[in-house]
Amino acid sequence: MDASTPTETSPYLRALTERVLVFDGAVGTSLQSLEPTAAQFGGPELEGWIDGLVLNSPDLVERIHRSYLEAGADVIETCTFQATRLRLQE
Protein backbone atom coordinates (compact mmCIF):
# COMPACT_ATOMS: atom_id res chain seq x y z
CA MET A 1 0.00 0.00 0.00
CA ASP A 2 1.25 3.47 -0.89
CA ALA A 3 2.12 5.47 2.23
CA SER A 4 2.22 8.83 0.43
CA THR A 5 -0.16 11.59 1.43
CA PRO A 6 -2.60 13.21 -1.02
CA THR A 7 -0.49 16.38 -1.08
CA GLU A 8 2.52 14.34 -2.16
CA THR A 9 0.67 12.70 -5.04
CA SER A 10 -1.56 15.57 -6.22
CA PRO A 11 0.05 18.69 -7.72
CA TYR A 12 -3.23 20.52 -7.15
CA LEU A 13 -3.41 19.69 -3.43
CA ARG A 14 0.29 20.44 -3.02
CA ALA A 15 -0.18 23.86 -4.61
CA LEU A 16 -3.06 24.57 -2.22
CA THR A 17 -0.74 24.06 0.72
CA GLU A 18 1.77 26.50 -0.76
CA ARG A 19 -0.34 29.41 -1.99
CA VAL A 20 -3.76 30.75 -2.86
CA LEU A 21 -4.95 29.45 -6.22
CA VAL A 22 -6.85 31.69 -8.61
CA PHE A 23 -9.93 30.25 -10.28
CA ASP A 24 -11.32 31.38 -13.59
CA GLY A 25 -14.12 33.86 -13.98
CA ALA A 26 -17.67 33.59 -15.28
CA VAL A 27 -17.38 31.11 -18.14
CA GLY A 28 -21.06 31.18 -19.10
CA THR A 29 -21.16 34.96 -19.23
CA SER A 30 -17.95 35.02 -21.24
CA LEU A 31 -19.39 32.53 -23.72
CA GLN A 32 -22.52 34.63 -24.06
CA SER A 33 -20.38 37.69 -24.80
CA LEU A 34 -19.02 35.87 -27.87
CA GLU A 35 -22.57 35.88 -29.27
CA PRO A 36 -22.50 32.30 -30.62
CA THR A 37 -24.52 31.59 -33.74
CA ALA A 38 -27.29 29.00 -33.97
CA ALA A 39 -24.88 26.76 -35.88
CA GLN A 40 -22.30 27.03 -33.08
CA PHE A 41 -24.95 25.95 -30.58
CA GLY A 42 -25.67 22.87 -32.71
CA GLY A 43 -28.68 24.15 -34.62
CA PRO A 44 -31.68 26.44 -34.05
CA GLU A 45 -33.33 23.97 -31.66
CA LEU A 46 -30.31 24.20 -29.33
CA GLU A 47 -29.73 27.94 -29.66
CA GLY A 48 -29.10 29.51 -26.27
CA TRP A 49 -27.95 26.27 -24.59
CA ILE A 50 -24.64 27.58 -23.28
CA ASP A 51 -23.62 24.21 -21.79
CA GLY A 52 -24.12 22.64 -25.22
CA LEU A 53 -21.23 24.69 -26.56
CA VAL A 54 -18.92 22.25 -24.78
CA LEU A 55 -20.17 19.57 -27.18
CA ASN A 56 -20.94 21.60 -30.30
CA SER A 57 -18.30 24.36 -30.27
CA PRO A 58 -15.46 23.28 -28.00
CA ASP A 59 -13.23 25.83 -29.72
CA LEU A 60 -15.24 28.64 -28.09
CA VAL A 61 -14.91 27.03 -24.66
CA GLU A 62 -11.18 26.55 -25.22
CA ARG A 63 -10.85 30.20 -26.24
CA ILE A 64 -12.43 31.33 -22.96
CA HIS A 65 -10.34 28.92 -20.89
CA ARG A 66 -7.12 30.01 -22.59
CA SER A 67 -7.95 33.66 -21.91
CA TYR A 68 -8.28 32.91 -18.18
CA LEU A 69 -5.01 30.96 -18.13
CA GLU A 70 -3.27 33.80 -19.98
CA ALA A 71 -4.63 36.22 -17.36
CA GLY A 72 -3.05 34.10 -14.61
CA ALA A 73 -5.77 31.68 -13.46
CA ASP A 74 -4.43 28.48 -11.90
CA VAL A 75 -7.66 26.50 -12.21
CA ILE A 76 -10.34 26.49 -14.90
CA GLU A 77 -13.72 24.85 -14.94
CA THR A 78 -16.48 24.45 -17.45
CA CYS A 79 -19.79 26.27 -17.47
CA THR A 80 -22.40 24.16 -15.67
CA PHE A 81 -25.05 26.64 -14.60
CA GLN A 82 -27.61 25.14 -17.02
CA ALA A 83 -26.66 21.50 -16.44
CA THR A 84 -29.76 20.60 -14.49
CA ARG A 85 -32.11 17.68 -15.12
CA LEU A 86 -34.91 19.97 -16.26
CA ARG A 87 -32.71 22.02 -18.56
CA LEU A 88 -31.12 18.95 -20.11
CA GLN A 89 -34.55 17.47 -20.81
CA GLU A 90 -35.36 20.51 -22.94
N, CA, C and O atoms as a GROMACS GRO file, in nm:
protein
  360
    1MET      N    1   0.084  -0.118   0.000
    1MET     CA    2   0.000   0.000   0.000
    1MET      C    3   0.088   0.125   0.000
    1MET      O    4   0.190   0.130   0.069
    2ASP      N    5   0.049   0.223  -0.077
    2ASP     CA    6   0.125   0.347  -0.089
    2ASP      C    7   0.107   0.431   0.037
    2ASP      O    8  -0.006   0.461   0.077
    3ALA      N    9   0.217   0.469   0.099
    3ALA     CA   10   0.212   0.547   0.223
    3ALA      C   11   0.215   0.698   0.198
    3ALA      O   12   0.217   0.775   0.293
    4SER      N   13   0.214   0.740   0.072
    4SER     CA   14   0.222   0.883   0.043
    4SER      C   15   0.091   0.952   0.080
    4SER      O   16  -0.015   0.890   0.080
    5THR      N   17   0.102   1.079   0.110
    5THR     CA   18  -0.016   1.159   0.143
    5THR      C   19  -0.074   1.219   0.015
    5THR      O   20  -0.003   1.227  -0.085
    6PRO      N   21  -0.201   1.260   0.018
    6PRO     CA   22  -0.260   1.321  -0.102
    6PRO      C   23  -0.181   1.442  -0.153
    6PRO      O   24  -0.173   1.462  -0.274
    7THR      N   25  -0.124   1.521  -0.062
    7THR     CA   26  -0.050   1.638  -0.108
    7THR      C   27   0.082   1.600  -0.175
    7THR      O   28   0.139   1.679  -0.250
    8GLU      N   29   0.130   1.480  -0.149
    8GLU     CA   30   0.252   1.434  -0.216
    8GLU      C   31   0.221   1.381  -0.356
    8GLU      O   32   0.306   1.388  -0.445
    9THR      N   33   0.101   1.330  -0.376
    9THR     CA   34   0.067   1.270  -0.504
    9THR      C   35  -0.013   1.362  -0.596
    9THR      O   36  -0.020   1.338  -0.716
   10SER      N   37  -0.073   1.467  -0.543
   10SER     CA   38  -0.156   1.557  -0.622
   10SER      C   39  -0.091   1.695  -0.634
   10SER      O   40  -0.078   1.765  -0.534
   11PRO      N   41  -0.052   1.734  -0.755
   11PRO     CA   42   0.005   1.868  -0.772
   11PRO      C   43  -0.093   1.978  -0.729
   11PRO      O   44  -0.053   2.081  -0.676
   12TYR      N   45  -0.221   1.955  -0.753
   12TYR     CA   46  -0.323   2.052  -0.715
   12TYR      C   47  -0.326   2.070  -0.563
   12TYR      O   48  -0.320   2.183  -0.513
   13LEU      N   49  -0.337   1.960  -0.489
   13LEU     CA   50  -0.341   1.969  -0.343
   13LEU      C   51  -0.211   2.025  -0.286
   13LEU      O   52  -0.213   2.099  -0.188
   14ARG      N   53  -0.100   1.990  -0.347
   14ARG     CA   54   0.029   2.044  -0.302
   14ARG      C   55   0.031   2.196  -0.321
   14ARG      O   56   0.075   2.269  -0.233
   15ALA      N   57  -0.015   2.242  -0.436
   15ALA     CA   58  -0.018   2.386  -0.461
   15ALA      C   59  -0.107   2.459  -0.360
   15ALA      O   60  -0.075   2.570  -0.318
   16LEU      N   61  -0.218   2.396  -0.322
   16LEU     CA   62  -0.306   2.457  -0.222
   16LEU      C   63  -0.239   2.477  -0.088
   16LEU      O   64  -0.272   2.569  -0.014
   17THR      N   65  -0.145   2.391  -0.056
   17THR     CA   66  -0.074   2.406   0.072
   17THR      C   67   0.032   2.514   0.065
   17THR      O   68   0.082   2.560   0.168
   18GLU      N   69   0.069   2.554  -0.056
   18GLU     CA   70   0.177   2.650  -0.076
   18GLU      C   71   0.130   2.792  -0.103
   18GLU      O   72   0.201   2.888  -0.071
   19ARG      N   73   0.011   2.807  -0.161
   19ARG     CA   74  -0.034   2.941  -0.199
   19ARG      C   75  -0.183   2.942  -0.227
   19ARG      O   76  -0.247   2.837  -0.231
   20VAL      N   77  -0.237   3.060  -0.246
   20VAL     CA   78  -0.376   3.075  -0.286
   20VAL      C   79  -0.384   3.053  -0.436
   20VAL      O   80  -0.306   3.111  -0.512
   21LEU      N   81  -0.477   2.969  -0.479
   21LEU     CA   82  -0.495   2.945  -0.622
   21LEU      C   83  -0.605   3.036  -0.675
   21LEU      O   84  -0.702   3.066  -0.605
   22VAL      N   85  -0.588   3.080  -0.797
   22VAL     CA   86  -0.685   3.169  -0.861
   22VAL      C   87  -0.769   3.087  -0.958
   22VAL      O   88  -0.717   3.021  -1.048
   23PHE      N   89  -0.901   3.092  -0.938
   23PHE     CA   90  -0.994   3.025  -1.028
   23PHE      C   91  -1.034   3.119  -1.140
   23PHE      O   92  -1.018   3.240  -1.130
   24ASP      N   93  -1.087   3.060  -1.245
   24ASP     CA   94  -1.132   3.138  -1.359
   24ASP      C   95  -1.253   3.222  -1.323
   24ASP      O   96  -1.303   3.219  -1.210
   25GLY      N   97  -1.298   3.297  -1.419
   25GLY     CA   98  -1.412   3.386  -1.398
   25GLY      C   99  -1.542   3.323  -1.443
   25GLY      O  100  -1.559   3.201  -1.433
   26ALA      N  101  -1.632   3.402  -1.489
   26ALA     CA  102  -1.767   3.359  -1.528
   26ALA      C  103  -1.765   3.304  -1.671
   26ALA      O  104  -1.777   3.379  -1.767
   27VAL      N  105  -1.749   3.173  -1.683
   27VAL     CA  106  -1.738   3.111  -1.814
   27VAL      C  107  -1.865   3.129  -1.896
   27VAL      O  108  -1.857   3.166  -2.013
   28GLY      N  109  -1.980   3.105  -1.836
   28GLY     CA  110  -2.106   3.118  -1.910
   28GLY      C  111  -2.127   3.259  -1.964
   28GLY      O  112  -2.166   3.277  -2.080
   29THR      N  113  -2.102   3.357  -1.881
   29THR     CA  114  -2.116   3.496  -1.923
   29THR      C  115  -2.016   3.529  -2.033
   29THR      O  116  -2.049   3.600  -2.128
   30SER      N  117  -1.896   3.478  -2.020
   30SER     CA  118  -1.794   3.502  -2.124
   30SER      C  119  -1.835   3.438  -2.255
   30SER      O  120  -1.814   3.496  -2.362
   31LEU      N  121  -1.892   3.318  -2.249
   31LEU     CA  122  -1.939   3.253  -2.372
   31LEU      C  123  -2.053   3.332  -2.435
   31LEU      O  124  -2.058   3.347  -2.557
   32GLN      N  125  -2.143   3.381  -2.354
   32GLN     CA  126  -2.252   3.463  -2.406
   32GLN      C  127  -2.200   3.588  -2.475
   32GLN      O  128  -2.257   3.633  -2.575
   33SER      N  129  -2.093   3.646  -2.421
   33SER     CA  130  -2.038   3.769  -2.480
   33SER      C  131  -1.980   3.745  -2.619
   33SER      O  132  -1.963   3.840  -2.696
   34LEU      N  133  -1.950   3.619  -2.652
   34LEU     CA  134  -1.902   3.587  -2.787
   34LEU      C  135  -2.014   3.584  -2.890
   34LEU      O  136  -1.989   3.577  -3.010
   35GLU      N  137  -2.138   3.590  -2.842
   35GLU     CA  138  -2.257   3.588  -2.927
   35GLU      C  139  -2.254   3.471  -3.026
   35GLU      O  140  -2.252   3.493  -3.147
   36PRO      N  141  -2.255   3.347  -2.974
   36PRO     CA  142  -2.250   3.230  -3.062
   36PRO      C  143  -2.371   3.226  -3.157
   36PRO      O  144  -2.481   3.270  -3.123
   37THR      N  145  -2.346   3.174  -3.275
   37THR     CA  146  -2.452   3.159  -3.374
   37THR      C  147  -2.532   3.032  -3.346
   37THR      O  148  -2.491   2.947  -3.268
   38ALA      N  149  -2.648   3.021  -3.412
   38ALA     CA  150  -2.729   2.900  -3.397
   38ALA      C  151  -2.648   2.777  -3.437
   38ALA      O  152  -2.657   2.673  -3.372
   39ALA      N  153  -2.570   2.789  -3.542
   39ALA     CA  154  -2.488   2.676  -3.588
   39ALA      C  155  -2.386   2.636  -3.481
   39ALA      O  156  -2.360   2.517  -3.462
   40GLN      N  157  -2.328   2.734  -3.413
   40GLN     CA  158  -2.230   2.703  -3.308
   40GLN      C  159  -2.295   2.633  -3.189
   40GLN      O  160  -2.231   2.554  -3.120
   41PHE      N  161  -2.423   2.663  -3.165
   41PHE     CA  162  -2.495   2.595  -3.058
   41PHE      C  163  -2.531   2.451  -3.096
   41PHE      O  164  -2.560   2.369  -3.009
   42GLY      N  165  -2.529   2.420  -3.226
   42GLY     CA  166  -2.567   2.287  -3.271
   42GLY      C  167  -2.698   2.286  -3.347
   42GLY      O  168  -2.757   2.180  -3.368
   43GLY      N  169  -2.744   2.403  -3.386
   43GLY     CA  170  -2.868   2.415  -3.462
   43GLY      C  171  -2.967   2.504  -3.390
   43GLY      O  172  -2.953   2.529  -3.270
   44PRO      N  173  -3.069   2.552  -3.463
   44PRO     CA  174  -3.168   2.644  -3.405
   44PRO      C  175  -3.239   2.588  -3.282
   44PRO      O  176  -3.273   2.663  -3.190
   45GLU      N  177  -3.261   2.456  -3.280
   45GLU     CA  178  -3.333   2.397  -3.166
   45GLU      C  179  -3.250   2.398  -3.037
   45GLU      O  180  -3.304   2.384  -2.927
   46LEU      N  181  -3.119   2.416  -3.050
   46LEU     CA  182  -3.031   2.420  -2.933
   46LEU      C  183  -2.978   2.561  -2.904
   46LEU      O  184  -2.901   2.581  -2.810
   47GLU      N  185  -3.021   2.657  -2.983
   47GLU     CA  186  -2.973   2.794  -2.966
   47GLU      C  187  -3.002   2.845  -2.825
   47GLU      O  188  -3.114   2.835  -2.775
   48GLY      N  189  -2.898   2.899  -2.762
   48GLY     CA  190  -2.910   2.951  -2.627
   48GLY      C  191  -2.864   2.854  -2.520
   48GLY      O  192  -2.850   2.892  -2.404
   49TRP      N  193  -2.840   2.728  -2.557
   49TRP     CA  194  -2.795   2.627  -2.460
   49TRP      C  195  -2.644   2.641  -2.443
   49TRP      O  196  -2.566   2.577  -2.514
   50ILE      N  197  -2.605   2.726  -2.349
   50ILE     CA  198  -2.464   2.758  -2.328
   50ILE      C  199  -2.383   2.633  -2.298
   50ILE      O  200  -2.274   2.616  -2.352
   51ASP      N  201  -2.435   2.544  -2.212
   51ASP     CA  202  -2.362   2.421  -2.179
   51ASP      C  203  -2.338   2.335  -2.302
   51ASP      O  204  -2.239   2.262  -2.309
   52GLY      N  205  -2.426   2.342  -2.399
   52GLY     CA  206  -2.412   2.264  -2.522
   52GLY      C  207  -2.294   2.306  -2.606
   52GLY      O  208  -2.250   2.230  -2.694
   53LEU      N  209  -2.241   2.425  -2.581
   53LEU     CA  210  -2.123   2.469  -2.656
   53LEU      C  211  -2.003   2.380  -2.628
   53LEU      O  212  -1.914   2.368  -2.711
   54VAL      N  213  -2.000   2.318  -2.510
   54VAL     CA  214  -1.892   2.226  -2.478
   54VAL      C  215  -1.889   2.111  -2.578
   54VAL      O  216  -1.782   2.064  -2.617
   55LEU      N  217  -2.006   2.067  -2.621
   55LEU     CA  218  -2.017   1.957  -2.718
   55LEU      C  219  -2.010   2.005  -2.863
   55LEU      O  220  -1.944   1.943  -2.946
   56ASN      N  221  -2.077   2.117  -2.891
   56ASN     CA  222  -2.094   2.160  -3.030
   56ASN      C  223  -1.993   2.263  -3.078
   56ASN      O  224  -1.971   2.274  -3.199
   57SER      N  225  -1.932   2.336  -2.990
   57SER     CA  226  -1.830   2.436  -3.027
   57SER      C  227  -1.720   2.440  -2.922
   57SER      O  228  -1.700   2.543  -2.858
   58PRO      N  229  -1.650   2.330  -2.903
   58PRO     CA  230  -1.546   2.328  -2.800
   58PRO      C  231  -1.438   2.433  -2.822
   58PRO      O  232  -1.369   2.472  -2.727
   59ASP      N  233  -1.423   2.479  -2.945
   59ASP     CA  234  -1.323   2.583  -2.972
   59ASP      C  235  -1.356   2.713  -2.898
   59ASP      O  236  -1.266   2.785  -2.854
   60LEU      N  237  -1.485   2.743  -2.883
   60LEU     CA  238  -1.524   2.864  -2.809
   60LEU      C  239  -1.492   2.849  -2.660
   60LEU      O  240  -1.443   2.942  -2.596
   61VAL      N  241  -1.519   2.730  -2.606
   61VAL     CA  242  -1.491   2.703  -2.466
   61VAL      C  243  -1.340   2.709  -2.442
   61VAL      O  244  -1.294   2.765  -2.343
   62GLU      N  245  -1.265   2.651  -2.534
   62GLU     CA  246  -1.118   2.655  -2.522
   62GLU      C  247  -1.067   2.799  -2.526
   62GLU      O  248  -0.977   2.836  -2.451
   63ARG      N  249  -1.126   2.878  -2.613
   63ARG     CA  250  -1.086   3.020  -2.624
   63ARG      C  251  -1.104   3.093  -2.491
   63ARG      O  252  -1.016   3.169  -2.449
   64ILE      N  253  -1.218   3.069  -2.425
   64ILE     CA  254  -1.243   3.133  -2.296
   64ILE      C  255  -1.144   3.082  -2.191
   64ILE      O  256  -1.086   3.160  -2.116
   65HIS      N  257  -1.126   2.950  -2.187
   65HIS     CA  258  -1.034   2.892  -2.089
   65HIS      C  259  -0.892   2.944  -2.109
   65HIS      O  260  -0.824   2.979  -2.012
   66ARG      N  261  -0.847   2.950  -2.233
   66ARG     CA  262  -0.712   3.001  -2.259
   66ARG      C  263  -0.698   3.146  -2.213
   66ARG      O  264  -0.593   3.185  -2.162
   67SER      N  265  -0.803   3.225  -2.232
   67SER     CA  266  -0.795   3.366  -2.191
   67SER      C  267  -0.779   3.377  -2.039
   67SER      O  268  -0.708   3.465  -1.992
   68TYR      N  269  -0.844   3.289  -1.963
   68TYR     CA  270  -0.828   3.290  -1.818
   68TYR      C  271  -0.688   3.246  -1.778
   68TYR      O  272  -0.628   3.304  -1.688
   69LEU      N  273  -0.637   3.143  -1.843
   69LEU     CA  274  -0.501   3.096  -1.813
   69LEU      C  275  -0.399   3.204  -1.846
   69LEU      O  276  -0.304   3.226  -1.771
   70GLU      N  277  -0.418   3.272  -1.959
   70GLU     CA  278  -0.327   3.380  -1.998
   70GLU      C  279  -0.332   3.496  -1.900
   70GLU      O  280  -0.235   3.569  -1.883
   71ALA      N  281  -0.448   3.514  -1.834
   71ALA     CA  282  -0.463   3.622  -1.736
   71ALA      C  283  -0.409   3.580  -1.599
   71ALA      O  284  -0.404   3.662  -1.507
   72GLY      N  285  -0.367   3.454  -1.585
   72GLY     CA  286  -0.305   3.410  -1.461
   72GLY      C  287  -0.385   3.314  -1.375
   72GLY      O  288  -0.343   3.283  -1.263
   73ALA      N  289  -0.499   3.265  -1.424
   73ALA     CA  290  -0.577   3.168  -1.346
   73ALA      C  291  -0.498   3.039  -1.333
   73ALA      O  292  -0.431   2.995  -1.426
   74ASP      N  293  -0.508   2.977  -1.215
   74ASP     CA  294  -0.443   2.848  -1.190
   74ASP      C  295  -0.537   2.733  -1.223
   74ASP      O  296  -0.493   2.625  -1.262
   75VAL      N  297  -0.667   2.756  -1.206
   75VAL     CA  298  -0.766   2.650  -1.221
   75VAL      C  299  -0.876   2.700  -1.313
   75VAL      O  300  -0.920   2.814  -1.301
   76ILE      N  301  -0.920   2.615  -1.404
   76ILE     CA  302  -1.034   2.649  -1.490
   76ILE      C  303  -1.139   2.541  -1.475
   76ILE      O  304  -1.110   2.426  -1.442
   77GLU      N  305  -1.262   2.580  -1.499
   77GLU     CA  306  -1.372   2.485  -1.494
   77GLU      C  307  -1.470   2.519  -1.604
   77GLU      O  308  -1.468   2.630  -1.658
   78THR      N  309  -1.554   2.426  -1.637
   78THR     CA  310  -1.648   2.445  -1.745
   78THR      C  311  -1.780   2.500  -1.693
   78THR      O  312  -1.818   2.477  -1.579
   79CYS      N  313  -1.848   2.570  -1.777
   79CYS     CA  314  -1.978   2.627  -1.747
   79CYS      C  315  -2.078   2.515  -1.718
   79CYS      O  316  -2.097   2.425  -1.800
   80THR      N  317  -2.142   2.520  -1.602
   80THR     CA  318  -2.240   2.416  -1.567
   80THR      C  319  -2.369   2.475  -1.511
   80THR      O  320  -2.450   2.401  -1.456
   81PHE      N  321  -2.389   2.604  -1.525
   81PHE     CA  322  -2.505   2.664  -1.460
   81PHE      C  323  -2.637   2.619  -1.521
   81PHE      O  324  -2.741   2.636  -1.457
   82GLN      N  325  -2.637   2.564  -1.641
   82GLN     CA  326  -2.761   2.514  -1.702
   82GLN      C  327  -2.766   2.362  -1.704
   82GLN      O  328  -2.858   2.304  -1.763
   83ALA      N  329  -2.672   2.296  -1.642
   83ALA     CA  330  -2.666   2.150  -1.644
   83ALA      C  331  -2.752   2.092  -1.533
   83ALA      O  332  -2.702   2.027  -1.441
   84THR      N  333  -2.881   2.116  -1.543
   84THR     CA  334  -2.976   2.060  -1.448
   84THR      C  335  -3.062   1.959  -1.522
   84THR      O  336  -3.070   1.961  -1.645
   85ARG      N  337  -3.126   1.869  -1.449
   85ARG     CA  338  -3.211   1.768  -1.512
   85ARG      C  339  -3.317   1.831  -1.601
   85ARG      O  340  -3.338   1.788  -1.714
   86LEU      N  341  -3.384   1.933  -1.549
   86LEU     CA  342  -3.492   1.998  -1.626
   86LEU      C  343  -3.438   2.063  -1.752
   86LEU      O  344  -3.497   2.049  -1.859
   87ARG      N  345  -3.328   2.134  -1.740
   87ARG     CA  346  -3.271   2.202  -1.856
   87ARG      C  347  -3.223   2.103  -1.961
   87ARG      O  348  -3.241   2.125  -2.081
   88LEU      N  349  -3.161   1.993  -1.916
   88LEU     CA  350  -3.112   1.895  -2.011
   88LEU      C  351  -3.226   1.822  -2.081
   88LEU      O  352  -3.209   1.778  -2.195
   89GLN      N  353  -3.341   1.809  -2.016
   89GLN     CA  354  -3.455   1.747  -2.081
   89GLN      C  355  -3.507   1.831  -2.197
   89GLN      O  356  -3.562   1.779  -2.294
   90GLU      N  357  -3.490   1.963  -2.186
   90GLU     CA  358  -3.536   2.051  -2.294
   90GLU      C  359  -3.466   2.016  -2.422
   90GLU      O  360  -3.490   2.078  -2.525
   0.00000   0.00000   0.00000
